[in-house]
Amino acid sequence: MSVLTLVDKARLLLSSDIFRALSLEEATELAKEVTEREIKAGEVLFQRGDIGEHLYIVVSGRFRVYLDDPVERKSKVDDVLSGEVIGELALITGDRRAATVHAVRDSSILIVTKSSFERVAKQCPHLLIEVARAQIERLHRVQHLKKSLRQSTEAIALLPAGGNLNVVEVFATQLAEELSSFGPVLRLRSGQDCMSAISAESEEQYRFILYEGDPSPSVWNTRSVRQADSIILVADDSSDSGLNAVEFDFDAQRGTAASPHRHLVLMQTGAFRRSAASWLQSRDVDMHHYVASGNKEDYARVARFLAGKATGLVLSGGGARGFAHIGVVQALAEAGIPIDVVGGTSMGGLIAAMVALGLTPDQMREACRKTFVERGIWDFTIPILSLFAPKRLSISLEEIFHDQQIENLPRNYFCVTTNLSRAEVCVHRHGPLTN
């Protein structure tokens, strides 16, 4: 645990967005009354409804503000970074806390009590102007989503998954190259005495920090995961898909607060993609990606997701009018806009599946011509559930997609259907594509 001197505390007060208007003498007097506290990633600072008796200045790390349940990642309001203040509004108004705040990194804060704040506010009335200014800036940032004005560092932990434990470095090298198109990248490995050196200054210097995990459980892995905004489990798709010791250790450490987004990357080393089903069955991940060895675009796609720059395309239904979707896909390709995730319903779901499979617009047109023009799919039937029987369409779909599973597509894909028995919307992300 770090121990700040009186001078350090005064300097930190003056660098905060509320106390910056104090004189050095005033800041030094206040510094005598503030205390320092270390908070681990995942720890809740305060919850919605708590009484506000303190305000907090972020010395290092990052906090996340939620209006609802952070475990379910609902209603994220904002991130609070180094130099910013948390909890000042409830301190002034006397109301209960309006949001829940927890640490997303190992963090350090200074704590100012209500009595200390009120004393300084009486001596320096202009302090309240700074409070109002900070609140207005925060409200403006949230309402207008101007994250580009304060684009924070994305910390990414890379851990080995499955039977091959030596895949992280190879993946990290190519990923870092693709991420560098969005900003500077810092790679950190075990054995480098640099974890404590990741300060507010270094986070301002780098857009991405890659923590490359060890092939066995270690203190480095534990600390890396605690700093991470995203965790990538990297696997060789030809290796054993069972959980390894690193993954068991990672699962054991997961807390109850909102956890980082989790990705599974399956590195395709052979000529064919192996099934993702066994990998996904034993792992709780938000998204998985196939990355073919040496395929620059596959790495670029993962980088876009991590940078928040991925492009999604959702295609609607509409029968024969859905053929127009092929023109949209072609126009995006001609404009150089990659499609990273695609979904749809009815005819849009069919075209989206072709996109996810990697078919070109010309190949899509040819498949649709054979299916809907040459063969025809219109088997009329008694219209109890549908005007048409699905037999011909099923045969055509099997010729296009064969036994392809949704989770094994090279691009992330989903389709939407209606369950008539339950009157429910169903989103499909796994299972046979032809179904």
FIPANU-739344 format. One record per residue (C-alpha): x, y, z; residue in three letters; residue number from 0. Coordinates in steps of 0.02 Angstrom, whole numbers, plus 32768, in hexadecimal, padded with zeros to 4 digits. Layout:
% FIPANU-739344
   xx   yy   zz residuo num
    X    Y    Z     ALA NUM
...
This chain:
% FIPANU-739344
   xx   yy   zz residuo num
 8000 8000 8000     MET   0
 8043 80AA 7FD0     SER   1
 8055 8131 8055     VAL   2
 803E 81E2 8015     LEU   3
 8095 8274 8066     THR   4
 803B 8315 8093     LEU   5
 8088 8367 7FFA     VAL   6
 804B 82D7 7F8C     ASP   7
 7F9A 82E8 7FCF     LYS   8
 7F99 83A4 7FB5     ALA   9
 7FD7 838E 7F03     ARG  10
 7F50 830D 7EDF     LEU  11
 7ECA 837E 7F26     LEU  12
 7F03 840C 7EB5     LEU  13
 7F01 8399 7E1D     SER  14
 7E4D 8361 7E3C     SER  15
 7DBC 83AE 7DDC     ASP  16
 7D6D 83FA 7E79     ILE  17
 7DFB 8432 7EEA     PHE  18
 7E68 847B 7E60     ARG  19
 7E2E 852B 7E8E     ALA  20
 7E79 8520 7F3E     LEU  21
 7F1B 8577 7F68     SER  22
 7FB1 850E 7F98     LEU  23
 7F9A 8540 804D     GLU  24
 7EE1 8511 804C     GLU  25
 7F06 846B 7FF7     ALA  26
 7F8D 8443 8076     THR  27
 7F17 8464 8108     GLU  28
 7E93 83F3 80BA     LEU  29
 7F17 836E 8096     ALA  30
 7F33 835C 8151     LYS  31
 7E81 831B 8163     GLU  32
 7E71 82A6 80CE     VAL  33
 7E98 81EC 80D5     THR  34
 7ED6 8174 8051     GLU  35
 7E87 80CE 8024     ARG  36
 7EB0 8041 7FAB     GLU  37
 7E1F 7FEB 7F54     ILE  38
 7E2C 7F48 7EF3     LYS  39
 7DDB 7F2F 7E4B     ALA  40
 7D27 7EF6 7E60     GLY  41
 7D14 7F44 7F0D     GLU  42
 7C7A 7FB3 7F22     VAL  43
 7CA1 8063 7F5F     LEU  44
 7BEC 808B 7F88     PHE  45
 7B40 8052 7F53     GLN  46
 7AA6 80AD 7F19     ARG  47
 7A42 80E2 7FB1     GLY  48
 7AD7 80F1 8027     ASP  49
 7AEA 818E 8091     ILE  50
 7B6C 8204 804A     GLY  51
 7BE9 822D 80D4     GLU  52
 7C87 823B 8069     HIS  53
 7CC5 826E 7FBF     LEU  54
 7D54 8215 7F69     TYR  55
 7DE1 824E 7EF8     ILE  56
 7E24 81CA 7E81     VAL  57
 7EE2 81C5 7E91     VAL  58
 7EFA 8132 7E1B     SER  59
 7E91 80AC 7DC8     GLY  60
 7DE1 80B8 7D87     ARG  61
 7D30 80AF 7DCD     PHE  62
 7C8C 808C 7D75     ARG  63
 7BE4 80DA 7D9D     VAL  64
 7B41 8077 7D8C     TYR  65
 7A8E 80AA 7DAC     LEU  66
 7A53 7FF6 7DBA     ASP  67
 7AA8 7F4E 7DCF     ASP  68
 7B63 7F4B 7DA3     PRO  69
 7B64 7E8D 7DA0     VAL  70
 7AE7 7E90 7D10     GLU  71
 7B43 7F23 7CC2     ARG  72
 7AA4 7F8A 7CC1     LYS  73
 7A9D 8047 7CAE     SER  74
 7B55 806E 7CAB     LYS  75
 7B60 812B 7CBE     VAL  76
 7C17 8158 7CB6     ASP  77
 7CCA 812C 7CE2     ASP  78
 7D27 8194 7D64     VAL  79
 7DE0 81A8 7D43     LEU  80
 7E7A 81E7 7D9E     SER  81
 7E68 8299 7DDE     GLY  82
 7DAA 8295 7DE0     GLU  83
 7D37 829B 7E77     VAL  84
 7CAF 8220 7EAA     ILE  85
 7C1D 823D 7F1E     GLY  86
 7C1E 82FA 7F30     GLU  87
 7B67 8313 7F04     LEU  88
 7B1E 82AB 7F93     ALA  89
 7B99 82FE 800A     LEU  90
 7B54 83AA 7FE0     ILE  91
 7A9A 8383 7FCE     THR  92
 7A8C 8308 805D     GLY  93
 7A30 828F 7FEB     ASP  94
 7A5A 81D7 7FE2     ARG  95
 7AD0 8196 7F5D     ARG  96
 7A7E 8198 7EB2     ALA  97
 7AEC 8111 7E65     ALA  98
 7B5C 807D 7E8C     THR  99
 7C17 8092 7E72     VAL 100
 7C99 8008 7E6D     HIS 101
 7D4F 7FFA 7E3D     ALA 102
 7D76 7FAD 7D94     VAL 103
 7E32 7FB4 7DB5     ARG 104
 7E9B 7FA9 7E52     ASP 105
 7E88 805E 7E88     SER 106
 7EBF 80DD 7F09     SER 107
 7E53 816A 7F4D     ILE 108
 7E5A 81FC 7FC5     LEU 109
 7DC6 820B 803C     ILE 110
 7D82 82B6 806F     VAL 111
 7D02 82B8 80FB     THR 112
 7C65 8321 80F7     LYS 113
 7CA0 838E 8186     SER 114
 7D47 83B1 8130     SER 115
 7CF1 83DE 808D     PHE 116
 7C75 8452 80E3     GLU 117
 7D01 84AA 8140     ARG 118
 7D62 84CA 80A0     VAL 119
 7CC4 84FE 8043     ALA 120
 7CA0 8583 80C7     LYS 121
 7D50 85C8 80BA     GLN 122
 7D54 85BC 7FFB     CYS 123
 7CA5 85D7 7FB3     PRO 124
 7CEA 85C9 7F02     HIS 125
 7CFF 850E 7F26     LEU 126
 7C44 84F7 7F08     LEU 127
 7C58 8542 7E5B     ILE 128
 7CD7 84BB 7E33     GLU 129
 7C5E 8437 7E72     VAL 130
 7BD6 847C 7E00     ALA 131
 7C4F 8482 7D6E     ARG 132
 7C83 83CD 7D89     ALA 133
 7BCE 8395 7D90     GLN 134
 7BA3 83F3 7CF1     ILE 135
 7C38 83AA 7C95     GLU 136
 7C0A 82FA 7CCD     ARG 137
 7B53 8311 7C9D     LEU 138
 7B85 8356 7BF4     HIS 139
 7BFA 82C5 7BD7     ARG 140
 7B78 8242 7C03     VAL 141
 7AE7 8291 7BA4     GLN 142
 7B49 82AD 7B05     HIS 143
 7BB3 820F 7B13     LEU 144
 7C51 8271 7AF2     LYS 145
 7CC7 81E6 7B21     LYS 146
 7D3D 821C 7A98     SER 147
 7D6B 82B1 7B05     LEU 148
 7DAC 823C 7B8D     ARG 149
 7DD1 8199 7B35     GLN 150
 7E1C 8131 7BBF     SER 151
 7E9A 80A7 7BB8     THR 152
 7E57 7FF8 7B95     GLU 153
 7EB0 7F75 7BFE     ALA 154
 7EAA 7EC7 7BB1     ILE 155
 7EE0 7E27 7C09     ALA 156
 7F12 7D95 7B9A     LEU 157
 7F08 7CE8 7BE9     LEU 158
 7F29 7C3D 7B9B     PRO 159
 7E92 7BCA 7B89     ALA 160
 7E8A 7B10 7B69     GLY 161
 7F1A 7A99 7B4F     GLY 162
 7F98 7B08 7AF4     ASN 163
 7FE0 7B81 7B74     LEU 164
 805B 7BD8 7B00     ASN 165
 7FE7 7C39 7A8E     VAL 166
 7FDC 7CE0 7AE8     VAL 167
 807C 7D2F 7AA8     GLU 168
 805A 7D05 79F1     VAL 169
 7FAA 7D4C 79FD     PHE 170
 7FE2 7DE6 7A5E     ALA 171
 8064 7E14 79DC     THR 172
 7FE7 7E1A 794D     GLN 173
 7F5C 7E67 79B7     LEU 174
 7FCF 7EF4 79F0     ALA 175
 7FF7 7F1B 793B     GLU 176
 7F3E 7F2B 790F     GLU 177
 7F12 7F8D 79AD     LEU 178
 7F9C 800A 7987     SER 179
 7F2F 8052 78FC     SER 180
 7EBC 8094 7986     PHE 181
 7F44 80D4 79FB     GLY 182
 7FE7 80AB 7A55     PRO 183
 7FF5 7FFC 7A9F     VAL 184
 805A 7FC5 7B38     LEU 185
 8080 7F0B 7B4D     ARG 186
 80A7 7ECB 7BFC     LEU 187
 80E6 7E1E 7C2B     ARG 188
 810A 7DC0 7CCB     SER 189
 81B5 7DE8 7D13     GLY 190
 81AF 7E9E 7CE2     GLN 191
 81AD 7F08 7D7F     ASP 192
 8130 7F80 7D37     CYS 193
 8083 7F5B 7D7F     MET 194
 8096 7FE1 7E03     SER 195
 80D6 805A 7D80     ALA 196
 8031 805D 7D21     ILE 197
 7FFE 8108 7D60     SER 198
 7F84 818B 7D24     ALA 199
 800D 81D4 7CB7     GLU 200
 8030 812F 7C5F     SER 201
 7F76 8110 7C45     GLU 202
 7F6C 81B8 7BEF     GLU 203
 7FFF 8187 7B81     GLN 204
 7FBB 80E0 7B44     TYR 205
 7F13 80B7 7AF4     ARG 206
 7F27 7FFD 7B18     PHE 207
 7F86 7F99 7B9A     ILE 208
 7F9B 7EDE 7B77     LEU 209
 7FBE 7E72 7C10     TYR 210
 8004 7DCE 7BCB     GLU 211
 7FDA 7D41 7C42     GLY 212
 804A 7CB5 7C7F     ASP 213
 802C 7C00 7C49     PRO 214
 800C 7BCE 7CFF     SER 215
 7FB1 7C21 7D92     PRO 216
 8016 7CB3 7DD5     SER 217
 800D 7D56 7E34     VAL 218
 802A 7DAE 7D8E     TRP 219
 7F8D 7D60 7D43     ASN 220
 7F26 7D8F 7DDC     THR 221
 7F5F 7E44 7DD8     ARG 222
 7F4A 7E4F 7D1C     SER 223
 7E95 7E15 7D24     VAL 224
 7E70 7E94 7DAD     ARG 225
 7EAB 7F21 7D3C     GLN 226
 7E4F 7EE4 7CA1     ALA 227
 7DBD 7F33 7C47     ASP 228
 7DB9 7E9D 7BD3     SER 229
 7DFA 7DEC 7BE8     ILE 230
 7E27 7D83 7B51     ILE 231
 7E38 7CC7 7B62     LEU 232
 7EAD 7C93 7AD5     VAL 233
 7EA4 7BE0 7A97     ALA 234
 7EE9 7B71 7A0F     ASP 235
 7E4A 7B26 79C6     ASP 236
 7EA2 7A81 79A4     SER 237
 7ED3 7A68 7A5B     SER 238
 7E71 7A1B 7AEB     ASP 239
 7DDB 7A8B 7B10     SER 240
 7DD6 7A64 7BCA     GLY 241
 7DF6 7AEB 7C4C     LEU 242
 7EAC 7AFC 7C7E     ASN 243
 7EF4 7B2F 7D27     ALA 244
 7EFD 7BE7 7CF5     VAL 245
 7E44 7BE8 7CCB     GLU 246
 7E13 7B8F 7D6B     PHE 247
 7E76 7C10 7DCD     ASP 248
 7E24 7C9D 7D6B     PHE 249
 7D74 7C5A 7D8C     ASP 250
 7D99 7C48 7E46     ALA 251
 7DCA 7CFF 7E53     GLN 252
 7D33 7D49 7DFC     ARG 253
 7CD4 7DBA 7E72     GLY 254
 7C20 7DF0 7E7C     THR 255
 7C38 7E9F 7E37     ALA 256
 7C2E 7EC0 7D7D     ALA 257
 7CB6 7E59 7D2A     SER 258
 7D18 7E88 7C8E     PRO 259
 7CD7 7E57 7BE4     HIS 260
 7D15 7DA9 7BB9     ARG 261
 7D47 7D72 7B0A     HIS 262
 7D7E 7CC7 7ACD     LEU 263
 7DF6 7CC6 7A39     VAL 264
 7E09 7C21 79DD     LEU 265
 7EA8 7C25 7977     MET 266
 7E91 7BBB 78DC     GLN 267
 7F37 7B68 78B7     THR 268
 7EF8 7AE6 783A     GLY 269
 7E9D 7AF1 7794     ALA 270
 7DF1 7ADF 77E5     PHE 271
 7D9A 7B31 7879     ARG 272
 7D7C 7ABC 790B     ARG 273
 7CD3 7ABF 7962     SER 274
 7CBF 7B44 79E8     ALA 275
 7C36 7AE4 7A44     ALA 276
 7CA5 7A8B 7AC2     SER 277
 7D07 7B2A 7AE4     TRP 278
 7C6B 7B91 7B05     LEU 279
 7C16 7B0C 7B6D     GLN 280
 7C94 7B1A 7BFB     SER 281
 7CB7 7BD6 7BF1     ARG 282
 7C4B 7C6C 7C1A     ASP 283
 7C7E 7CEA 7B95     VAL 284
 7C25 7D7F 7B47     ASP 285
 7C67 7D5E 7A98     MET 286
 7CDA 7CE9 7A3A     HIS 287
 7D44 7D04 799F     HIS 288
 7D9B 7C95 7921     TYR 289
 7E47 7CD3 78EF     VAL 290
 7E9E 7C78 7860     ALA 291
 7F5B 7C6F 7868     SER 292
 7FA7 7CFE 7806     GLY 293
 7EFC 7D4A 77DB     ASN 294
 7F13 7E04 77F9     LYS 295
 7E5A 7E2C 77E7     GLU 296
 7E28 7DB0 786F     ASP 297
 7E9E 7E07 78EA     TYR 298
 7E5F 7EB1 78AF     ALA 299
 7DAC 7E7B 78D5     ARG 300
 7DD8 7E4D 7988     VAL 301
 7E35 7EF2 799A     ALA 302
 7D9C 7F54 7960     ARG 303
 7D31 7F00 79E5     PHE 304
 7DAF 7F2B 7A6D     LEU 305
 7DBF 7FDE 7A2F     ALA 306
 7D03 7FF6 7A29     GLY 307
 7D0A 800E 796C     LYS 308
 7CB6 7F6E 7930     ALA 309
 7C2D 7F7B 78AC     THR 310
 7B8B 7F19 78BD     GLY 311
 7B0A 7EFE 7834     LEU 312
 7A57 7EC8 7857     VAL 313
 79E7 7E9A 77C4     LEU 314
 7929 7E9B 77C7     SER 315
 78AC 7E24 7779     GLY 316
 7842 7E4A 76E2     GLY 317
 783B 7DB2 7670     GLY 318
 787D 7DD3 75C1     ALA 319
 78A4 7E86 75F1     ARG 320
 7929 7E3E 7663     GLY 321
 7995 7E21 75C9     PHE 322
 79BD 7EDA 75D6     ALA 323
 7A28 7EAF 766D     HIS 324
 7AA9 7E65 75F8     ILE 325
 7ABD 7F11 75AA     GLY 326
 7AD6 7F5D 7657     VAL 327
 7B5E 7EDE 767E     VAL 328
 7BB4 7F04 75D8     GLN 329
 7BAA 7FC0 75F5     ALA 330
 7BFA 7FAE 76A1     LEU 331
 7C86 7F44 7657     ALA 332
 7CA6 7FC3 75CD     GLU 333
 7CAD 804D 7651     ALA 334
 7D2F 7FEA 76B3     GLY 335
 7CBC 7FD2 774A     ILE 336
 7CD9 7F27 779A     PRO 337
 7C49 7EC5 77E5     ILE 338
 7C7D 7E7F 788D     ASP 339
 7BD9 7E3A 78CD     VAL 340
 7B3B 7E1A 7869     VAL 341
 7A89 7DE6 788F     GLY 342
 79DB 7DE8 7849     GLY 343
 792D 7DA0 7842     THR 344
 78D0 7D41 77BA     SER 345
 7920 7D69 7711     MET 346
 7999 7DDD 776C     GLY 347
 79D0 7D4B 77D7     GLY 348
 79F5 7CE5 773B     LEU 349
 7A5E 7D6D 76E9     ILE 350
 7AB5 7D91 778F     ALA 351
 7AE5 7CDA 779E     ALA 352
 7B36 7CE1 76F2     MET 353
 7B98 7D7B 772A     VAL 354
 7BD0 7D22 77C9     ALA 355
 7C05 7C8B 7762     LEU 356
 7C75 7CFC 76F9     GLY 357
 7C19 7CF3 7651     LEU 358
 7C36 7D82 75D7     THR 359
 7BA2 7DE6 7592     PRO 360
 7BB2 7D88 74EC     ASP 361
 7BAC 7CE1 7547     GLN 362
 7B13 7D1B 75A9     MET 363
 7AB7 7D4D 7509     ARG 364
 7ADD 7CA5 74B9     GLU 365
 7AA1 7C46 7553     ALA 366
 7A00 7CAA 7559     CYS 367
 79E4 7C93 749D     ARG 368
 79F1 7BD6 74AC     LYS 369
 7986 7BD0 7548     THR 370
 78FA 7C48 751D     PHE 371
 78F8 7C4F 745E     VAL 372
 7935 7BA9 7417     GLU 373
 78F2 7B34 749C     ARG 374
 786C 7B9B 74EF     GLY 375
 783C 7B83 75A4     ILE 376
 7782 7BA0 759F     TRP 377
 7734 7AFE 75DC     ASP 378
 7685 7B39 7605     PHE 379
 7632 7AE6 769A     THR 380
 759B 7AFA 770B     ILE 381
 75BF 7BA1 7762     PRO 382
 75B3 7B6A 7817     ILE 383
 765E 7BAE 7846     LEU 384
 76A0 7BE4 779C     SER 385
 7666 7BF6 76E8     LEU 386
 76FE 7B94 76AC     PHE 387
 774C 7AEC 76DB     ALA 388
 7805 7AF5 7705     PRO 389
 7842 7A58 76A9     LYS 390
 788B 7AA9 760C     ARG 391
 78D6 7B39 766D     LEU 392
 7927 7AC0 76E7     SER 393
 7979 7A62 7658     ILE 394
 79BC 7B04 760E     SER 395
 79FE 7B40 76B5     LEU 396
 7A59 7A9C 76D1     GLU 397
 7AAD 7AAF 7627     GLU 398
 7AEA 7B5D 7657     ILE 399
 7B1A 7B42 770D     PHE 400
 7B2B 7A84 771A     HIS 401
 7B39 7A54 77D3     ASP 402
 7B81 7AFC 7809     GLN 403
 7B67 7B2E 78BF     GLN 404
 7B48 7BE5 78EB     ILE 405
 7BD4 7BE7 796C     GLU 406
 7C51 7BA7 78EB     ASN 407
 7C38 7C35 786E     LEU 408
 7CD2 7CA0 784D     PRO 409
 7C6F 7D3E 787B     ARG 410
 7BFD 7D55 7910     ASN 411
 7B49 7D39 78DA     TYR 412
 7A9B 7D33 7924     PHE 413
 79EB 7D24 78E0     CYS 414
 7942 7D4E 7929     VAL 415
 78A5 7CE3 791E     THR 416
 77FB 7CDD 7972     THR 417
 77C4 7C4D 79DF     ASN 418
 770C 7C41 79B0     LEU 419
 76E4 7BC8 7A3D     SER 420
 7724 7C40 7AC3     ARG 421
 770E 7CE4 7A65     ALA 422
 77C4 7D0D 7A89     GLU 423
 7854 7D57 7A29     VAL 424
 78E7 7CDD 7A1C     CYS 425
 799B 7D0F 79F7     VAL 426
 7A05 7C81 79B3     HIS 427
 7AC3 7C83 79CC     ARG 428
 7AE5 7BC8 79D2     HIS 429
 7AAC 7B2C 7979     GLY 430
 7A91 7AF0 78C5     PRO 431
 7A88 7B81 784B     LEU 432
 7A06 7B2D 77DC     THR 433
 798B 7B1E 786C     ASN 434
